[in-house]
Amino acid sequence: MKETGKNKSRKDRIMESALKIFAQKGFQDATIAEISKKAGVSEATVYENFGTKEELMFAIPEKVTVERIDELEKVLPYIKGAESRIRAILHGYVQIYGDNPDYSALVLLQLTPNKRFRQTGAHATIRKAAHILLTSIREGIADGTFRPDTNPYLIRSMLLGTIEHLFIQKHFQGKSAKNSNIMDLLDPLMEIILEGIRVKKEETGLTLRLNLKDAQVLRDLLQQAGETEKKESGA
C-alpha cells in the first residue's frame, strides 16, 4: 500500500478504506456500503474485486506481508551474522505494527483468533514471513552462534509472541496507554532471549575463583612472602 494519490489502484483504495473501518468498528459492524463510499467506488466494484467482506479483510494482511517479504529478501543477504538478521526481521514487525495501529489492531485482535483465516492463502503468506525468522535462527545454530540444543521454534515463539503481546496490551489500554516506544524494547528483548542460547566463548588463561575467606588467607600469605623477601635481600 505504498502508492499515493492518483497512483493508487481501486483495489488499494478499497483495502485502505476497509482497514480503517475494520479497525475502528470491527468486522461485524463494518459494511460494504461505507467501505465503498470511503474508497470512492461502487459497492459492485468492491464485490467484483474481493467477492465477500471476509475475503476483503483477509486480502489486507496478505498484501502488506508480501511487500514486507519482498523488502526482506532484498536486504537479508547483505546482513552478516544471525543476530543481525534476526534483529532486522523483528525490526520490520515492530515498525509495521507501530507505524500503522489500524493494521496491528486488525491482525492481532480480529484475524489471529479467526479460524477461517488460518485456512487462507493470506495466512500462508504470513507463515512464510515467520519462516524467514525461523531460518535465521537455524542459521545461527548451524554457524555456531547459538547452542546446538536450541529449539528454533521455541525461540521464534518467544520473540514474536512477546512483540505481539506488547502491541495487544497497547490496544487494550487505548488512550490510557503510556507513550512507551515498543521499538526501544526490541534490543533488551533480544538480549534476554538470545543470551540464553548463545555459545559461550571459552575463557583463555587461568581463572582463579576464591571466596572472601580464601582471598584473605591468600592476601596474608602474599604479604608474608613479601616481608620474607625483603629480609633476605637486606641480609
Backbone as CSV, one residue per row, in Angstrom:
resi,resn,N_x,N_y,N_z,CA_x,CA_y,CA_z,C_x,C_y,C_z
1,MET,0.817,-1.196,0.000,0.000,0.000,0.000,0.858,1.255,0.000
2,LYS,1.876,1.257,-0.852,2.793,2.380,-0.862,2.352,3.466,-1.840
3,GLU,1.464,3.112,-2.796,1.056,4.097,-3.779,0.293,5.228,-3.096
4,THR,0.426,6.413,-3.633,-0.262,7.548,-3.054,-1.072,8.276,-4.113
5,GLY,-2.102,8.973,-3.643,-2.896,9.820,-4.502,-3.472,9.090,-5.698
6,LYS,-3.305,9.696,-6.892,-3.908,9.162,-8.103,-3.273,7.845,-8.528
7,ASN,-2.098,7.533,-8.008,-1.412,6.305,-8.407,-2.002,5.058,-7.758
8,LYS,-2.831,5.235,-6.754,-3.421,4.089,-6.087,-4.452,3.423,-6.977
9,SER,-4.407,2.109,-7.018,-5.419,1.377,-7.768,-6.708,1.348,-6.960
10,ARG,-7.788,0.969,-7.624,-9.068,0.876,-6.906,-8.987,-0.161,-5.789
11,LYS,-8.291,-1.264,-6.066,-8.159,-2.301,-5.035,-7.422,-1.757,-3.822
12,ASP,-6.388,-0.987,-4.045,-5.641,-0.413,-2.921,-6.511,0.552,-2.124
13,ARG,-7.281,1.384,-2.815,-8.152,2.328,-2.121,-9.206,1.593,-1.305
14,ILE,-9.730,0.527,-1.871,-10.740,-0.260,-1.158,-10.134,-0.880,0.098
15,MET,-8.933,-1.466,-0.044,-8.298,-2.115,1.117,-7.929,-1.103,2.197
16,GLU,-7.446,0.055,1.806,-7.093,1.073,2.796,-8.325,1.579,3.528
17,SER,-9.406,1.777,2.793,-10.656,2.223,3.418,-11.203,1.135,4.340
18,ALA,-11.154,-0.102,3.871,-11.648,-1.217,4.679,-10.824,-1.367,5.951
19,LEU,-9.514,-1.205,5.843,-8.642,-1.332,7.007,-9.041,-0.347,8.105
20,LYS,-9.269,0.894,7.730,-9.642,1.907,8.722,-10.980,1.567,9.375
21,ILE,-11.940,1.159,8.563,-13.282,0.875,9.093,-13.289,-0.400,9.921
22,PHE,-12.577,-1.444,9.460,-12.496,-2.679,10.240,-11.857,-2.407,11.608
23,ALA,-10.785,-1.608,11.612,-10.072,-1.322,12.857,-10.932,-0.495,13.808
24,GLN,-11.687,0.437,13.269,-12.483,1.334,14.104,-13.780,0.691,14.597
25,LYS,-14.457,-0.068,13.724,-15.786,-0.575,14.053,-15.826,-2.079,14.296
26,GLY,-14.779,-2.791,13.839,-14.801,-4.242,13.916,-15.425,-4.825,12.663
27,PHE,-15.094,-6.071,12.378,-15.558,-6.714,11.148,-17.075,-6.818,11.093
28,GLN,-17.690,-7.210,12.171,-19.128,-7.447,12.164,-19.925,-6.180,11.880
29,ASP,-19.507,-5.064,12.447,-20.261,-3.817,12.300,-19.914,-3.036,11.034
30,ALA,-18.798,-3.362,10.407,-18.420,-2.674,9.172,-19.327,-3.140,8.027
31,THR,-19.627,-2.250,7.097,-20.475,-2.594,5.953,-19.760,-2.275,4.641
32,ILE,-20.107,-3.039,3.625,-19.549,-2.790,2.298,-19.953,-1.402,1.817
33,ALA,-21.135,-0.965,2.193,-21.628,0.347,1.753,-20.705,1.465,2.227
34,GLU,-20.343,1.437,3.501,-19.480,2.519,3.996,-18.046,2.373,3.497
35,ILE,-17.597,1.152,3.282,-16.254,0.943,2.734,-16.179,1.490,1.315
36,SER,-17.175,1.163,0.499,-17.174,1.636,-0.893,-17.284,3.154,-0.943
37,LYS,-18.072,3.719,-0.065,-18.217,5.182,-0.031,-16.895,5.851,0.308
38,LYS,-16.215,5.312,1.310,-14.937,5.892,1.721,-13.879,5.740,0.629
39,ALA,-13.951,4.643,-0.122,-12.978,4.379,-1.181,-13.317,5.110,-2.477
40,GLY,-14.539,5.631,-2.560,-14.944,6.339,-3.769,-15.270,5.425,-4.931
41,VAL,-15.790,4.237,-4.615,-16.179,3.280,-5.652,-17.572,2.760,-5.335
42,SER,-18.137,2.027,-6.264,-19.455,1.442,-6.024,-19.335,0.162,-5.212
43,GLU,-20.450,-0.233,-4.611,-20.454,-1.497,-3.864,-20.162,-2.662,-4.806
44,ALA,-20.675,-2.570,-6.034,-20.446,-3.634,-7.017,-18.955,-3.806,-7.300
45,THR,-18.222,-2.700,-7.322,-16.782,-2.765,-7.566,-16.076,-3.517,-6.443
46,VAL,-16.504,-3.287,-5.207,-15.913,-3.998,-4.064,-16.128,-5.502,-4.222
47,TYR,-17.356,-5.898,-4.551,-17.665,-7.317,-4.698,-16.934,-7.929,-5.893
48,GLU,-16.778,-7.154,-6.972,-16.068,-7.658,-8.153,-14.605,-7.960,-7.840
49,ASN,-14.012,-7.147,-6.981,-12.591,-7.297,-6.668,-12.320,-8.282,-5.543
50,PHE,-13.264,-8.426,-4.601,-12.965,-9.242,-3.415,-14.001,-10.315,-3.111
51,GLY,-15.139,-10.301,-3.748,-16.115,-11.354,-3.534,-16.983,-11.137,-2.312
52,THR,-16.373,-11.181,-1.134,-17.117,-11.004,0.114,-16.368,-10.051,1.050
53,LYS,-17.066,-9.609,2.070,-16.437,-8.728,3.057,-15.308,-9.453,3.777
54,GLU,-15.490,-10.741,4.039,-14.449,-11.506,4.722,-13.212,-11.656,3.860
55,GLU,-13.399,-11.928,2.585,-12.256,-12.054,1.681,-11.508,-10.728,1.555
56,LEU,-12.250,-9.632,1.620,-11.619,-8.311,1.610,-10.734,-8.137,2.842
57,MET,-11.240,-8.548,3.990,-10.460,-8.428,5.219,-9.198,-9.294,5.143
58,PHE,-9.336,-10.500,4.606,-8.189,-11.402,4.515,-7.130,-10.894,3.535
59,ALA,-7.554,-10.128,2.521,-6.629,-9.653,1.495,-5.656,-8.603,2.024
60,ILE,-6.063,-7.883,3.070,-5.239,-6.776,3.576,-3.892,-7.263,4.111
61,PRO,-3.852,-8.205,5.061,-2.546,-8.642,5.578,-1.713,-9.379,4.542
62,GLU,-2.368,-10.009,3.560,-1.596,-10.705,2.526,-0.787,-9.700,1.708
63,LYS,-1.403,-8.584,1.321,-0.697,-7.573,0.537,0.441,-6.963,1.335
64,VAL,0.166,-6.609,2.588,1.188,-5.984,3.434,2.354,-6.939,3.656
65,THR,2.041,-8.203,3.893,3.090,-9.192,4.167,3.936,-9.465,2.930
66,VAL,3.315,-9.544,1.773,4.066,-9.757,0.534,5.056,-8.622,0.313
67,GLU,4.614,-7.380,0.560,5.515,-6.237,0.403,6.682,-6.334,1.373
68,ARG,6.395,-6.745,2.619,7.445,-6.846,3.631,8.430,-7.959,3.285
69,ILE,7.934,-9.090,2.789,8.811,-10.196,2.409,9.731,-9.776,1.264
70,ASP,9.179,-9.051,0.306,9.993,-8.573,-0.822,11.143,-7.701,-0.321
71,GLU,10.861,-6.825,0.636,11.893,-5.953,1.190,12.955,-6.769,1.923
72,LEU,12.512,-7.739,2.725,13.452,-8.558,3.490,14.366,-9.361,2.580
73,GLU,13.786,-9.964,1.549,14.578,-10.815,0.666,15.621,-10.021,-0.102
74,LYS,15.409,-8.719,-0.245,16.385,-7.876,-0.920,17.563,-7.531,-0.017
75,VAL,17.300,-7.342,1.285,18.361,-6.850,2.174,19.032,-7.935,3.007
76,LEU,18.317,-9.001,3.343,18.884,-10.006,4.249,20.190,-10.623,3.755
77,PRO,20.353,-10.877,2.451,21.625,-11.469,2.003,22.840,-10.584,2.301
78,TYR,22.621,-9.302,2.518,23.728,-8.382,2.773,23.945,-8.120,4.267
79,ILE,23.136,-8.740,5.119,23.272,-8.564,6.566,24.059,-9.741,7.122
80,LYS,25.196,-9.466,7.708,26.064,-10.521,8.211,25.728,-10.859,9.663
81,GLY,25.716,-12.133,9.971,25.504,-12.585,11.335,24.048,-12.880,11.623
82,ALA,23.798,-14.022,12.264,22.429,-14.454,12.549,21.689,-13.449,13.425
83,GLU,22.370,-12.927,14.441,21.690,-12.000,15.345,21.299,-10.712,14.638
84,SER,22.123,-10.237,13.740,21.802,-9.021,12.984,20.612,-9.261,12.064
85,ARG,20.556,-10.452,11.456,19.428,-10.762,10.579,18.139,-10.888,11.388
86,ILE,18.234,-11.512,12.542,17.055,-11.643,13.402,16.543,-10.274,13.824
87,ARG,17.477,-9.394,14.171,17.062,-8.052,14.585,16.386,-7.308,13.432
88,ALA,16.903,-7.453,12.218,16.309,-6.783,11.058,14.877,-7.272,10.818
89,ILE,14.674,-8.572,10.974,13.336,-9.143,10.780,12.379,-8.628,11.850
90,LEU,12.807,-8.666,13.102,11.947,-8.213,14.197,11.695,-6.709,14.114
91,HIS,12.706,-5.970,13.665,12.532,-4.525,13.467,11.389,-4.273,12.495
92,GLY,11.288,-5.105,11.451,10.211,-4.959,10.478,8.845,-5.186,11.104
93,TYR,8.736,-6.224,11.959,7.471,-6.495,12.637,7.056,-5.307,13.506
94,VAL,7.988,-4.832,14.317,7.670,-3.739,15.235,7.332,-2.471,14.465
95,GLN,8.071,-2.212,13.408,7.839,-0.986,12.638,6.470,-0.995,11.974
96,ILE,6.101,-2.114,11.373,4.835,-2.155,10.655,3.645,-2.076,11.603
97,TYR,3.769,-2.691,12.792,2.698,-2.594,13.783,2.662,-1.204,14.408
98,GLY,3.842,-0.657,14.677,3.909,0.644,15.340,3.490,1.785,14.442
99,ASP,3.846,1.722,13.161,3.521,2.802,12.236,2.061,2.780,11.800
100,ASN,1.419,1.634,11.912,0.038,1.505,11.441,-0.809,0.789,12.493
101,PRO,-1.295,1.530,13.500,-2.103,0.919,14.564,-3.359,0.229,14.035
102,ASP,-3.941,0.772,12.948,-5.133,0.127,12.372,-4.791,-1.277,11.890
103,TYR,-3.625,-1.416,11.281,-3.216,-2.720,10.759,-2.947,-3.702,11.903
104,SER,-2.233,-3.256,12.929,-1.938,-4.164,14.044,-3.222,-4.554,14.774
105,ALA,-4.178,-3.632,14.869,-5.453,-3.955,15.514,-6.198,-5.012,14.705
106,LEU,-6.188,-4.867,13.386,-6.876,-5.836,12.540,-6.244,-7.221,12.667
107,VAL,-4.917,-7.280,12.543,-4.232,-8.573,12.542,-4.274,-9.236,13.918
108,LEU,-3.927,-8.481,14.953,-3.759,-9.075,16.283,-5.069,-9.297,17.026
109,LEU,-6.030,-8.422,16.811,-7.271,-8.519,17.584,-8.394,-9.225,16.835
110,GLN,-8.384,-9.152,15.490,-9.503,-9.721,14.741,-9.133,-10.948,13.911
111,LEU,-7.949,-10.938,13.309,-7.599,-12.039,12.418,-6.930,-13.215,13.121
112,THR,-6.071,-12.922,14.093,-5.365,-14.006,14.783,-6.315,-15.034,15.399
113,PRO,-7.426,-14.617,16.032,-8.337,-15.620,16.601,-9.281,-16.250,15.580
114,ASN,-9.247,-15.802,14.325,-10.184,-16.249,13.303,-9.730,-17.585,12.699
115,LYS,-10.495,-18.646,12.927,-10.112,-19.966,12.446,-10.135,-20.039,10.919
116,ARG,-11.082,-19.361,10.284,-11.152,-19.389,8.825,-9.942,-18.722,8.196
117,PHE,-9.423,-17.702,8.867,-8.255,-17.007,8.346,-7.061,-17.949,8.268
118,ARG,-6.967,-18.879,9.199,-5.840,-19.810,9.221,-5.852,-20.778,8.047
119,GLN,-6.962,-20.814,7.306,-7.071,-21.719,6.167,-6.888,-20.998,4.835
120,THR,-6.511,-19.729,4.888,-6.418,-18.924,3.666,-4.988,-18.797,3.148
121,GLY,-4.884,-18.357,1.903,-3.573,-18.082,1.334,-2.889,-16.930,2.040
122,ALA,-3.700,-15.998,2.567,-3.136,-14.858,3.297,-2.377,-15.333,4.529
123,HIS,-2.955,-16.297,5.233,-2.281,-16.820,6.426,-1.023,-17.582,6.036
124,ALA,-1.061,-18.273,4.912,0.126,-18.988,4.426,1.248,-18.004,4.128
125,THR,0.892,-16.828,3.615,1.895,-15.805,3.332,2.517,-15.292,4.617
126,ILE,1.700,-15.108,5.639,2.209,-14.663,6.935,3.124,-15.726,7.542
127,ARG,2.765,-16.993,7.367,3.627,-18.082,7.851,4.981,-18.053,7.151
128,LYS,4.973,-17.665,5.877,6.234,-17.577,5.132,7.143,-16.533,5.769
129,ALA,6.563,-15.406,6.184,7.350,-14.368,6.844,7.932,-14.884,8.150
130,ALA,7.126,-15.625,8.909,7.617,-16.195,10.165,8.695,-17.241,9.909
131,HIS,8.602,-17.919,8.762,9.610,-18.939,8.426,10.968,-18.298,8.150
132,ILE,10.968,-17.078,7.633,12.233,-16.380,7.397,12.961,-16.173,8.718
133,LEU,12.211,-15.835,9.762,12.809,-15.687,11.097,13.334,-17.027,11.584
134,LEU,12.545,-18.070,11.399,12.958,-19.412,11.808,14.252,-19.820,11.118
135,THR,14.371,-19.512,9.835,15.573,-19.845,9.069,16.794,-19.142,9.637
136,SER,16.643,-17.875,10.025,17.778,-17.129,10.585,18.227,-17.723,11.910
137,ILE,17.286,-18.185,12.718,17.644,-18.832,13.984,18.395,-20.135,13.708
138,ARG,17.914,-20.900,12.745,18.581,-22.154,12.385,19.989,-21.892,11.855
139,GLU,20.153,-20.814,11.083,21.478,-20.470,10.578,22.424,-20.142,11.725
140,GLY,21.895,-19.501,12.760,22.707,-19.204,13.933,23.149,-20.463,14.656
141,ILE,22.295,-21.478,14.650,22.665,-22.770,15.256,23.736,-23.447,14.398
142,ALA,23.546,-23.410,13.084,24.474,-24.090,12.171,25.864,-23.467,12.177
143,ASP,25.941,-22.131,12.316,27.268,-21.490,12.260,27.928,-21.353,13.632
144,GLY,27.279,-21.919,14.667,27.894,-21.922,15.992,27.616,-20.690,16.827
145,THR,26.756,-19.793,16.349,26.393,-18.623,17.151,25.525,-19.039,18.334
146,PHE,24.596,-19.966,18.071,23.686,-20.451,19.107,23.988,-21.907,19.437
147,ARG,23.610,-22.315,20.633,23.865,-23.678,21.089,23.164,-24.692,20.190
148,PRO,23.767,-25.847,19.982,23.176,-26.857,19.101,21.871,-27.448,19.629
149,ASP,21.632,-27.339,20.942,20.396,-27.882,21.508,19.267,-26.850,21.513
150,THR,19.470,-25.732,20.834,18.459,-24.683,20.768,17.241,-25.169,19.983
151,ASN,16.050,-24.873,20.509,14.808,-25.183,19.800,14.393,-23.934,19.013
152,PRO,14.584,-23.911,17.687,14.309,-22.687,16.920,12.841,-22.274,16.957
153,TYR,11.930,-23.259,17.021,10.507,-22.936,17.077,10.169,-22.211,18.383
154,LEU,10.756,-22.668,19.470,10.505,-22.040,20.766,11.039,-20.608,20.784
155,ILE,12.253,-20.405,20.266,12.843,-19.058,20.254,12.011,-18.119,19.388
156,ARG,11.567,-18.609,18.226,10.715,-17.771,17.373,9.429,-17.389,18.096
157,SER,8.826,-18.349,18.778,7.582,-18.075,19.507,7.795,-17.071,20.629
158,MET,8.924,-17.182,21.309,9.222,-16.251,22.398,9.401,-14.828,21.874
159,LEU,10.105,-14.689,20.752,10.365,-13.364,20.192,9.093,-12.738,19.627
160,LEU,8.423,-13.452,18.718,7.221,-12.895,18.096,6.071,-12.792,19.097
161,GLY,5.963,-13.779,19.969,4.881,-13.760,20.959,4.975,-12.563,21.886
162,THR,6.183,-12.218,22.288,6.365,-11.070,23.175,6.014,-9.775,22.455
163,ILE,6.466,-9.634,21.212,6.161,-8.427,20.443,4.652,-8.280,20.250
164,GLU,3.991,-9.364,19.878,2.543,-9.301,19.676,1.821,-8.987,20.983
165,HIS,2.279,-9.563,22.079,1.666,-9.294,23.381,1.761,-7.817,23.743
166,LEU,2.918,-7.217,23.495,3.104,-5.800,23.827,2.147,-4.917,23.032
167,PHE,1.948,-5.237,21.754,1.031,-4.432,20.941,-0.428,-4.690,21.315
168,ILE,-0.758,-5.924,21.651,-2.131,-6.221,22.077,-2.464,-5.459,23.351
169,GLN,-1.538,-5.467,24.303,-1.755,-4.724,25.540,-1.925,-3.235,25.264
170,LYS,-1.170,-2.719,24.312,-1.276,-1.307,23.973,-2.651,-0.985,23.405
171,HIS,-3.181,-1.896,22.594,-4.522,-1.695,22.040,-5.579,-1.762,23.145
172,PHE,-5.439,-2.695,24.051,-6.418,-2.830,25.133,-6.428,-1.600,26.040
173,GLN,-5.240,-1.033,26.247,-5.152,0.143,27.110,-5.694,1.394,26.433
174,GLY,-5.719,1.405,25.115,-6.290,2.517,24.380,-5.598,3.829,24.662
175,LYS,-6.374,4.874,24.853,-5.827,6.204,25.069,-5.064,6.304,26.377
176,SER,-5.334,5.394,27.293,-4.644,5.436,28.581,-3.258,4.801,28.513
177,ALA,-2.911,4.223,27.345,-1.609,3.562,27.201,-0.484,4.571,27.375
178,LYS,0.552,4.151,28.048,1.709,5.015,28.219,2.401,5.207,26.871
179,ASN,3.055,6.327,26.715,3.734,6.630,25.457,5.066,5.891,25.349
180,SER,5.026,4.604,25.629,6.244,3.799,25.532,6.463,3.398,24.086
181,ASN,7.698,3.460,23.653,8.044,3.085,22.289,8.489,1.625,22.304
182,ILE,7.690,0.767,21.717,7.993,-0.663,21.746,9.295,-0.955,21.013
183,MET,9.652,-0.114,20.049,10.919,-0.303,19.349,12.096,-0.216,20.323
184,ASP,11.960,0.620,21.361,13.031,0.752,22.349,13.218,-0.533,23.165
185,LEU,12.204,-1.391,23.150,12.269,-2.640,23.920,12.841,-3.794,23.107
186,LEU,13.066,-3.566,21.809,13.499,-4.658,20.937,14.862,-5.209,21.331
187,ASP,15.854,-4.344,21.514,17.193,-4.822,21.868,17.218,-5.513,23.236
188,PRO,16.578,-4.945,24.276,16.534,-5.666,25.560,15.838,-7.017,25.441
189,LEU,14.772,-7.090,24.640,14.073,-8.363,24.443,14.998,-9.392,23.809
190,MET,15.687,-8.989,22.737,16.609,-9.911,22.086,17.717,-10.356,23.027
191,GLU,18.246,-9.431,23.816,19.350,-9.772,24.715,18.910,-10.788,25.760
192,ILE,17.726,-10.602,26.316,17.226,-11.535,27.331,17.092,-12.941,26.761
193,ILE,16.515,-13.039,25.566,16.237,-14.357,24.987,17.485,-14.987,24.365
194,LEU,18.223,-14.212,23.598,19.374,-14.789,22.892,20.546,-15.079,23.814
195,GLU,20.647,-14.360,24.924,21.736,-14.633,25.870,21.663,-16.072,26.372
196,GLY,20.445,-16.600,26.454,20.284,-17.968,26.945,20.698,-19.040,25.954
197,ILE,20.855,-18.681,24.672,21.180,-19.708,23.675,22.514,-19.443,22.975
198,ARG,23.175,-18.341,23.308,24.471,-18.072,22.681,25.505,-19.104,23.131
199,VAL,26.403,-19.449,22.221,27.533,-20.306,22.579,28.531,-19.436,23.330
200,LYS,28.840,-19.831,24.546,29.765,-19.052,25.376,31.208,-19.316,24.932
201,LYS,31.949,-18.262,24.744,33.352,-18.394,24.365,34.162,-18.902,25.549
202,GLU,35.063,-19.850,25.266,35.899,-20.399,26.332,36.892,-19.349,26.812
203,GLU,37.036,-19.269,28.125,37.973,-18.311,28.702,39.397,-18.822,28.533
204,THR,40.314,-17.953,28.134,41.711,-18.336,27.973,42.498,-17.953,29.212
205,GLY,43.576,-18.703,29.492,44.391,-18.416,30.666,43.795,-19.037,31.912
206,LEU,44.414,-18.743,33.035,43.995,-19.299,34.320,43.049,-18.336,35.012
207,THR,41.884,-18.831,35.388,40.920,-18.030,36.138,40.809,-18.601,37.544
208,LEU,41.087,-17.763,38.541,41.065,-18.194,39.934,39.841,-17.602,40.624
209,ARG,38.993,-18.462,41.169,37.804,-18.000,41.864,37.921,-18.363,43.349
210,LEU,37.858,-17.368,44.202,38.014,-17.578,45.640,36.854,-16.934,46.385
211,ASN,36.488,-17.537,47.506,35.521,-16.846,48.348,36.280,-15.832,49.208
212,LEU,35.557,-15.033,49.975,36.180,-13.940,50.711,37.219,-14.447,51.725
213,LYS,36.909,-15.531,52.408,37.823,-16.051,53.430,39.129,-16.530,52.793
214,ASP,38.991,-17.252,51.656,40.188,-17.741,50.978,41.019,-16.583,50.438
215,ALA,40.352,-15.540,49.987,41.060,-14.384,49.464,41.874,-13.699,50.549
216,GLN,41.310,-13.636,51.748,42.024,-13.021,52.866,43.256,-13.844,53.240
217,VAL,43.117,-15.177,53.228,44.246,-16.059,53.522,45.335,-15.862,52.484
218,LEU,44.930,-15.802,51.197,45.904,-15.603,50.130,46.612,-14.267,50.287
219,ARG,45.878,-13.229,50.673,46.492,-11.909,50.893,47.551,-11.969,51.975
220,ASP,47.218,-12.654,53.081,48.177,-12.762,54.186,49.429,-13.516,53.762
221,LEU,49.249,-14.589,52.989,50.393,-15.367,52.533,51.299,-14.526,51.629
222,LEU,50.690,-13.738,50.750,51.462,-12.886,49.856,52.222,-11.816,50.635
223,GLN,51.580,-11.272,51.669,52.249,-10.276,52.494,53.445,-10.883,53.217
224,GLN,53.251,-12.087,53.770,54.335,-12.765,54.471,55.492,-13.062,53.510
225,ALA,55.135,-13.499,52.292,56.173,-13.798,51.308,56.941,-12.539,50.955
226,GLY,56.250,-11.409,50.873,56.903,-10.150,50.551,57.840,-9.710,51.647
227,GLU,57.423,-9.836,52.913,58.249,-9.459,54.038,59.504,-10.335,54.103
228,THR,59.319,-11.640,53.864,60.460,-12.578,53.898,61.466,-12.213,52.816
229,GLU,60.966,-11.856,51.635,61.853,-11.496,50.537,62.655,-10.242,50.851
230,LYS,62.009,-9.280,51.539,62.717,-8.045,51.928,63.844,-8.345,52.924
231,LYS,63.546,-9.200,53.912,64.534,-9.541,54.931,65.741,-10.227,54.297
232,GLU,65.457,-11.183,53.373,66.534,-11.927,52.742,67.370,-11.020,51.854
233,SER,66.751,-10.098,51.182,67.517,-9.214,50.301,68.340,-8.191,51.086
234,GLY,67.913,-7.885,52.333,68.644,-6.932,53.145,69.734,-7.586,53.952
235,ALA,69.726,-8.889,53.974,70.705,-9.613,54.788,72.081,-9.557,54.154
